[in-house]
Amino acid sequence: MVSITALEFQRNIGRYQDAALVEPVCITKHGRERLVLVSAEEFHRLLQRSRQVLHVSELEDDDITLIENSHMSDEHAHLNDELK
């Protein structure tokens, strides 16, 4: 990921718009990450990955039973690392 200052972005906005089509561009202010510029395609891909979060009290009894009885294939065991 390319990292640039806000001033550099302002001076060369077209250049970094083009760069964001290839990879994210991190824009910093006072040495801290402030924004990340990504392509519209990447933005929509990330939106599709968003998840709806519910509190367990919002689930129906049937849903809880289904969850309790579900089993994950061993080939997906690596996904447990995302919970850490």
Secondary structure, 3 states (H helix, E strand, C coil): CEEEEHHHHHHCHHHHHHHHCCCCEEEEECCEEEEEECCHHHHHHHHHCCCCCCCHHHCCHHHHHHHHCCCCCHHHHHHHHHHC
